[in-house]
Amino acid sequence: MFRKTILPLMLMTTLLTPLAASAETSPNPVISRNCPAYAGNNPATASAGNDDFYYSFWSGSAPDYLAYDLSGVPEEERKVIDAVWYNPSAYDVIGMYVNRNMEPSDYTIEVNAAPGGTYPEDGWEVVAEVAGNTLSSRQHVIEFEGYNWIRIHVTGVDEKEGGTCQFNFDIHNVSDGVTDSWMFFGDSITAGGMNNCFGTGFATYVNQLDERYFPIQENGGIGGITSTDGRDHIDRWLSTCEANYVSLAYGTNDAWGNQSGTEKYYENTVYMIEAILEAGKTPVLPKIPYSTNADVGTYVGEYNAMIDRIYEEYPEVIPGPDFETYFKENPDGLSGDGVHPNDVGYDAMRQLWAQTMYERVYTAEGGEVTSPESGDVNGDGTFDLTDVVTMQKYILGVQTLRQPDNGDLMKDGVLNVYDLALMKKTYFMMHS
């Protein structure tokens, strides 16, 4: 006999809205690692742009270019590519700690069909053009079939003409879609913890767990900001965001002295989650870290209660790591201010991110209608939209199920919004 979770009335609108269809998380491996690299003014550092180490960078004096010869990569692995560059500055020029450090602000992405082996001086075609960029990383999805070369040509740095720029530049195979791309929005804890050039990064830890994967990861952390800042800018950030998974890790500054209030934090976070869903992306929401600083720690539990509420109301949200529990059990991972992690704590956060997402995203079991018996709750021998509607009415308490066993997609003995969400996800994937 299955237990049923009765849905609060406030969730009816959420359930009546189709889930954003999301593809299975298949690998988007990096294909540019240590391929032949060329630069104009400073060729000696060109190879630092795509080596194994994110703490080394290509440095160029704009106008300058960094180019890769991808002819050695099998053609079927580069039909569509994601070209992503990373600079270690704060993600955007907002907040009280604006930090710009040799970011490319004006540039083009260009491709060339010339044979590999010798850098081509002409024949370059512009496939993306950016002016006035204020972000510390960007992704560009490019149809690359028939081409062998790619380059980023920088003409402006930190919104000034010319100047010295520095960054890493990776090319990923996304021929089967952008499915393993991550954006981590947040405050200074995210800024310090999710930058892939300080210690072992999230992508590398995922790769250590499963060598098939090397995620695209951008660090959207900005020191000193709150969920209100995130809400104010999320639509603009999402307009250029190619990531499939988008994490929201605000709350520490909201809780600091309880300045924002839990309801305001909840409203801001819900706004951002709905914006992410509307953009066709998957929101990820970790718990706010525990703090030994009483100005923060006194209120963290109240704010994390809002996150639990969001988990219940938005089954589309993937729960991220529980950093409240982790740092409560491991306070030695916090620095002297009791708020920010130290080097050990930051490294533990990245590992916990990789382990948690590997379990909940990369290797998650169930949640898929695999046969007529799976999802066929009305007992007509097929799974279709009528089963989704029947399940929804059942959870609302207005209809019974002929085949309740078929609705337990989570395999947990409970029929609730999570099973309904997975049914809806599968249906809309089948018909998208």
C-alpha positions as CSV (number, residue, x, y, z in Angstrom):
1,M,0.0,0.0,0.0
2,F,1.5,3.3,-1.1
3,R,1.5,6.4,1.1
4,K,0.3,9.5,-0.6
5,T,1.5,13.1,0.0
6,I,-1.4,15.5,-0.2
7,L,-0.3,18.6,-2.1
8,P,-0.8,22.1,-0.6
9,L,-3.1,24.3,-2.6
10,M,-0.3,26.7,-3.2
11,L,1.5,24.1,-5.4
12,M,-1.3,23.7,-7.9
13,T,0.1,26.4,-10.2
14,T,3.5,24.7,-10.2
15,L,2.1,21.3,-11.1
16,L,-0.1,22.7,-13.9
17,T,3.0,24.1,-15.6
18,P,4.9,21.7,-17.7
19,L,8.4,20.9,-16.6
20,A,11.2,22.2,-18.8
21,A,12.4,19.2,-20.9
22,S,15.9,18.3,-20.0
23,A,18.1,15.8,-21.8
24,E,20.0,13.0,-20.1
25,T,23.4,14.2,-18.8
26,S,25.7,12.8,-21.4
27,P,29.4,13.7,-21.5
28,N,30.6,17.0,-23.1
29,P,34.3,16.2,-22.9
30,V,37.0,18.8,-23.3
31,I,38.7,18.2,-26.7
32,S,41.3,21.0,-26.8
33,R,43.5,19.7,-24.0
34,N,47.2,20.3,-25.1
35,C,46.3,20.6,-28.8
36,P,48.6,22.8,-30.9
37,A,48.1,26.4,-29.7
38,Y,49.2,29.6,-31.3
39,A,49.3,33.3,-30.3
40,G,50.4,36.5,-31.9
41,N,52.2,38.8,-29.4
42,N,53.0,36.3,-26.8
43,P,53.2,32.8,-28.3
44,A,55.2,31.4,-25.4
45,T,52.2,31.3,-23.1
46,A,49.7,30.0,-25.8
47,S,50.0,26.4,-24.5
48,A,49.1,27.6,-21.0
49,G,45.6,28.4,-22.3
50,N,44.7,24.7,-22.8
51,D,47.0,22.7,-20.6
52,D,46.0,20.6,-17.5
53,F,46.5,23.5,-15.1
54,Y,43.9,26.2,-14.6
55,Y,46.3,28.3,-12.5
56,S,48.3,29.0,-15.6
57,F,46.9,31.3,-18.3
58,W,47.5,32.5,-21.7
59,S,48.5,36.2,-21.5
60,G,48.1,38.4,-24.5
61,S,48.6,42.1,-25.3
62,A,45.4,43.1,-27.1
63,P,44.8,43.2,-30.0
64,D,45.9,39.6,-29.9
65,Y,44.6,36.1,-30.5
66,L,44.8,32.6,-29.1
67,A,44.2,29.9,-31.7
68,Y,43.9,26.1,-31.6
69,D,44.5,23.5,-34.3
70,L,41.7,21.0,-33.7
71,S,42.4,19.0,-36.9
72,G,43.8,16.1,-34.8
73,V,40.4,15.6,-33.0
74,P,38.1,13.1,-34.8
75,E,35.6,15.0,-36.9
76,E,32.6,13.3,-35.3
77,E,33.8,14.7,-31.9
78,R,33.7,18.3,-33.1
79,K,30.6,18.8,-35.2
80,V,29.3,21.2,-32.6
81,I,31.6,22.7,-30.0
82,D,31.3,24.9,-26.9
83,A,34.2,27.4,-26.7
84,V,34.5,28.7,-23.1
85,W,37.0,31.0,-21.6
86,Y,37.8,31.6,-17.9
87,N,39.3,34.6,-16.1
88,P,39.8,34.5,-12.3
89,S,38.0,37.9,-11.6
90,A,34.7,38.3,-9.9
91,Y,31.9,37.2,-12.2
92,D,30.4,40.7,-12.9
93,V,31.1,44.3,-12.0
94,I,28.4,44.7,-9.3
95,G,28.6,44.8,-5.6
96,M,31.0,46.4,-3.2
97,Y,34.1,44.4,-4.2
98,V,34.3,44.9,-7.9
99,N,37.4,43.1,-9.2
100,R,38.4,43.2,-12.9
101,N,41.7,41.6,-13.7
102,M,42.6,41.4,-17.4
103,E,39.2,40.2,-18.6
104,P,38.5,40.3,-22.4
105,S,35.7,42.8,-22.9
106,D,35.7,43.1,-26.7
107,Y,36.5,40.0,-28.8
108,T,35.4,37.7,-31.6
109,I,35.3,34.0,-31.9
110,E,36.6,32.9,-35.3
111,V,36.9,29.6,-37.2
112,N,38.9,28.5,-40.2
113,A,38.7,25.5,-42.6
114,A,42.4,25.5,-43.5
115,P,44.3,22.2,-43.1
116,G,46.0,21.6,-39.8
117,G,49.7,21.9,-39.2
118,T,50.4,25.5,-40.2
119,Y,48.7,28.5,-38.6
120,P,46.6,30.2,-41.4
121,E,47.0,33.9,-41.7
122,D,43.8,34.4,-43.6
123,G,40.4,32.6,-44.2
124,W,39.1,33.3,-40.7
125,E,35.3,33.6,-40.3
126,V,33.7,35.4,-37.4
127,V,31.0,33.2,-35.7
128,A,30.5,35.3,-32.5
129,E,31.2,38.9,-31.6
130,V,31.1,40.4,-28.1
131,A,31.5,44.1,-27.1
132,G,31.4,45.6,-23.7
133,N,31.6,42.3,-21.9
134,T,31.6,42.6,-18.0
135,L,31.6,38.9,-17.2
136,S,34.6,36.8,-16.1
137,S,33.7,33.8,-18.3
138,R,31.6,33.1,-21.4
139,Q,30.5,30.1,-23.4
140,H,29.9,30.1,-27.2
141,V,28.2,27.2,-28.9
142,I,29.4,26.9,-32.5
143,E,28.6,24.8,-35.5
144,F,32.1,23.5,-36.3
145,E,31.6,20.9,-39.0
146,G,34.0,21.4,-41.9
147,Y,36.4,23.5,-39.8
148,N,39.8,22.7,-38.3
149,W,40.8,25.9,-36.4
150,I,39.3,28.1,-33.8
151,R,40.6,31.3,-32.2
152,I,39.5,34.0,-29.8
153,H,40.7,37.5,-31.0
154,V,40.7,40.1,-28.2
155,T,40.7,43.8,-29.0
156,G,39.6,45.3,-25.6
157,V,40.4,44.4,-22.0
158,D,38.4,45.5,-18.9
159,E,36.3,47.7,-21.2
160,K,39.4,49.6,-22.4
161,E,40.9,49.5,-25.8
162,G,44.0,47.3,-25.8
163,G,45.6,46.1,-22.6
164,T,46.9,42.8,-21.3
165,C,44.4,39.9,-20.9
166,Q,44.7,36.5,-19.4
167,F,42.5,33.5,-19.4
168,N,42.1,29.8,-20.0
169,F,40.3,28.7,-23.2
170,D,38.6,25.2,-23.5
171,I,36.8,23.6,-26.3
172,H,34.2,20.9,-25.5
173,N,32.4,18.5,-27.7
174,V,28.6,19.3,-27.6
175,S,27.6,17.5,-30.8
176,D,24.8,15.7,-28.9
177,G,23.7,18.9,-27.1
178,V,24.9,21.0,-24.2
179,T,24.1,18.6,-21.4
180,D,27.1,18.8,-18.9
181,S,27.5,22.5,-18.5
182,W,27.3,24.2,-15.1
183,M,27.0,27.8,-13.8
184,F,27.5,28.4,-10.1
185,F,25.9,31.7,-9.0
186,G,26.6,32.9,-5.5
187,D,28.4,35.2,-3.1
188,S,32.0,35.3,-1.9
189,I,31.9,31.7,-0.7
190,T,31.1,30.6,-4.3
191,A,33.6,33.1,-5.7
192,G,36.4,31.6,-3.5
193,G,35.3,28.0,-3.8
194,M,34.2,27.3,-7.3
195,N,36.9,29.0,-9.3
196,N,38.7,26.3,-11.3
197,C,42.1,27.9,-11.0
198,F,42.4,27.6,-7.2
199,G,43.1,24.0,-6.3
200,T,41.4,21.1,-7.8
201,G,38.2,22.2,-9.5
202,F,34.7,20.8,-9.6
203,A,35.2,19.5,-13.2
204,T,38.4,17.7,-12.3
205,Y,36.8,16.1,-9.2
206,V,33.9,14.9,-11.4
207,N,36.4,13.5,-13.9
208,Q,38.2,11.7,-11.1
209,L,34.9,10.0,-10.2
210,D,34.1,9.1,-13.8
211,E,36.6,9.8,-16.6
212,R,33.9,10.0,-19.2
213,Y,32.9,13.4,-17.9
214,F,34.7,16.8,-17.7
215,P,32.0,19.4,-17.1
216,I,32.0,22.9,-18.4
217,Q,31.9,25.0,-15.3
218,E,31.6,28.7,-14.8
219,N,32.1,30.5,-11.5
220,G,29.3,33.1,-11.0
221,G,30.4,34.1,-7.5
222,I,30.6,37.8,-6.5
223,G,31.7,38.9,-3.1
224,G,29.3,40.8,-0.8
225,I,26.1,40.3,-2.7
226,T,22.7,38.9,-1.5
227,S,19.8,37.1,-3.1
228,T,18.3,40.5,-4.0
229,D,21.3,41.3,-6.2
230,G,20.9,37.9,-7.7
231,R,17.3,38.5,-8.5
232,D,18.1,42.0,-9.9
233,H,20.6,40.5,-12.4
234,I,19.6,36.9,-13.1
235,D,17.6,37.7,-16.3
236,R,20.6,39.5,-17.8
237,W,23.0,36.7,-16.8
238,L,20.8,34.0,-18.1
239,S,20.5,35.8,-21.5
240,T,24.1,34.8,-22.3
241,C,24.3,31.6,-20.2
242,E,24.7,28.4,-22.1
243,A,24.9,26.2,-19.0
244,N,22.3,23.4,-18.5
245,Y,22.6,23.3,-14.7
246,V,22.4,26.6,-12.8
247,S,23.2,26.7,-9.1
248,L,22.0,29.5,-6.7
249,A,24.2,29.7,-3.6
250,Y,23.1,32.9,-1.9
251,G,22.0,33.4,1.6
252,T,25.0,34.0,3.9
253,N,24.9,37.8,3.4
254,D,21.1,37.7,3.6
255,A,21.3,36.0,7.0
256,W,24.1,38.2,8.3
257,G,22.3,39.9,11.1
258,N,19.1,38.7,9.5
259,Q,19.2,41.8,7.3
260,S,17.0,40.6,4.5
261,G,14.6,38.4,6.3
262,T,13.7,34.9,5.4
263,E,10.6,35.7,3.4
264,K,12.5,38.1,1.2
265,Y,15.2,35.5,0.6
266,Y,12.5,33.0,-0.3
267,E,10.8,35.4,-2.7
268,N,14.1,36.2,-4.4
269,T,15.2,32.6,-4.7
270,V,11.8,31.5,-6.1
271,Y,12.1,34.3,-8.7
272,M,15.5,33.1,-9.8
273,I,14.4,29.5,-9.9
274,E,11.4,30.3,-12.1
275,A,13.7,32.4,-14.4
276,I,16.0,29.4,-14.7
277,L,13.1,27.0,-15.5
278,E,11.7,29.5,-18.0
279,A,15.1,29.6,-19.7
280,G,14.9,25.8,-20.1
281,K,17.6,25.1,-17.6
282,T,17.8,23.0,-14.4
283,P,18.1,24.8,-11.1
284,V,20.3,23.5,-8.4
285,L,20.0,24.8,-4.8
286,P,22.5,23.9,-2.0
287,K,22.1,24.6,1.7
288,I,23.6,27.8,3.1
289,P,26.8,26.9,5.0
290,Y,26.9,26.8,8.8
291,S,28.9,29.6,10.4
292,T,30.5,29.9,13.8
293,N,30.1,33.7,13.5
294,A,26.9,34.3,15.6
295,D,25.8,37.2,13.3
296,V,25.4,34.6,10.6
297,G,25.1,31.2,12.3
298,T,22.2,32.3,14.5
299,Y,19.9,32.6,11.4
300,V,21.3,30.1,8.9
301,G,18.8,27.4,10.1
302,E,15.8,29.7,9.5
303,Y,17.0,30.5,6.0
304,N,17.7,26.9,5.2
305,A,14.1,26.1,6.2
306,M,13.1,28.3,3.2
307,I,15.3,26.1,1.0
308,D,13.5,23.0,2.4
309,R,10.2,24.7,1.5
310,I,11.5,25.3,-2.0
311,Y,12.5,21.7,-2.4
312,E,8.9,20.7,-1.6
313,E,7.3,23.3,-3.8
314,Y,9.6,22.9,-6.8
315,P,10.5,19.2,-7.4
316,E,12.3,20.3,-10.5
317,V,15.0,21.8,-8.3
318,I,18.0,19.5,-7.7
319,P,19.1,19.7,-4.0
320,G,22.7,20.6,-3.8
321,P,25.2,19.8,-1.0
322,D,24.1,20.3,2.6
323,F,26.8,22.7,3.6
324,E,25.0,23.6,6.9
325,T,25.5,20.0,8.1
326,Y,28.9,19.7,6.6
327,F,30.4,22.7,8.3
328,K,28.6,22.1,11.5
329,E,30.3,18.7,11.7
330,N,33.6,20.1,10.3
331,P,34.1,23.7,11.7
332,D,37.8,23.4,11.3
333,G,37.1,24.0,7.6
334,L,36.2,27.6,8.3
335,S,38.6,30.5,8.4
336,G,39.2,32.9,11.3
337,D,36.0,34.9,10.5
338,G,33.9,31.8,11.0
339,V,32.1,32.5,7.7
340,H,34.4,31.9,4.8
341,P,36.0,28.4,4.4
342,N,39.7,28.1,4.6
343,D,41.7,26.3,1.8
344,V,40.8,22.9,3.3
345,G,37.1,23.9,3.6
346,Y,37.0,25.2,0.0
347,D,38.5,22.0,-1.3
348,A,36.0,20.0,0.7
349,M,33.2,22.0,-0.8
350,R,34.3,21.3,-4.3
351,Q,34.6,17.6,-3.6
352,L,31.2,17.5,-2.0
353,W,29.7,19.3,-5.0
354,A,31.2,16.7,-7.3
355,Q,30.2,13.7,-5.2
356,T,26.6,15.0,-4.6
357,M,26.0,15.9,-8.2
358,Y,27.5,12.7,-9.4
359,E,25.0,10.8,-7.3
360,R,22.0,13.1,-8.1
361,V,22.7,14.0,-11.7
362,Y,25.2,11.7,-13.4
363,T,24.2,8.4,-11.9
364,A,20.7,9.0,-10.7
365,E,18.5,5.9,-11.1
366,G,14.8,5.8,-11.8
367,G,12.7,8.8,-12.9
368,E,12.1,7.4,-16.4
369,V,9.1,5.8,-18.0
370,T,10.6,2.7,-19.6
371,S,7.5,0.6,-20.5
372,P,3.7,0.8,-20.6
373,E,3.6,-0.6,-17.1
374,S,5.9,2.2,-15.9
375,G,3.8,5.4,-15.5
376,D,0.5,3.8,-16.6
377,V,-1.5,4.8,-13.6
378,N,-4.9,4.7,-15.3
379,G,-4.5,1.1,-16.4
380,D,-5.2,1.5,-20.1
381,G,-1.9,-0.2,-21.2
382,T,0.0,2.9,-22.3
383,F,1.7,5.9,-20.8
384,D,0.5,9.2,-22.1
385,L,-0.7,12.6,-21.0
386,T,-3.9,11.2,-19.4
387,D,-1.7,9.4,-16.9
388,V,0.0,12.6,-16.0
389,V,-3.3,14.3,-15.5
390,T,-4.7,11.4,-13.5
391,M,-1.6,11.4,-11.2
392,Q,-2.0,15.1,-10.7
393,K,-5.6,14.7,-9.7
394,Y,-4.7,11.8,-7.4
395,I,-2.2,13.9,-5.5
396,L,-4.7,16.7,-5.2
397,G,-7.1,14.2,-3.7
398,V,-9.8,14.2,-6.3
399,Q,-9.2,10.9,-8.2
400,T,-8.1,7.4,-7.5
401,L,-5.6,5.3,-9.5
402,R,-6.3,2.0,-11.1
403,Q,-2.6,1.0,-11.1
404,P,-0.9,3.0,-8.3
405,D,2.2,0.6,-8.4
406,N,3.0,2.0,-11.8
407,G,3.3,5.6,-10.5
408,D,6.1,5.0,-8.0
409,L,8.9,6.1,-10.3
410,M,11.1,7.1,-7.3
411,K,10.8,3.5,-6.0
412,D,10.4,4.8,-2.4
413,G,7.0,3.5,-1.6
414,V,5.5,7.0,-1.7
415,L,3.3,8.6,-4.3
416,N,4.0,12.3,-4.3
417,V,5.0,15.4,-6.3
418,Y,8.4,13.8,-7.1
419,D,6.8,11.0,-9.0
420,L,4.5,13.4,-10.8
421,A,7.5,15.6,-11.7
422,L,9.3,12.7,-13.2
423,M,6.2,11.6,-15.1
424,K,5.9,15.1,-16.5
425,K,9.5,15.3,-17.4
426,T,9.5,12.1,-19.3
427,Y,6.3,13.0,-21.1
428,F,7.5,16.3,-22.3
429,M,10.9,14.9,-23.3
430,M,9.1,12.3,-25.4
431,H,7.1,15.0,-27.2
432,S,9.6,17.9,-27.4
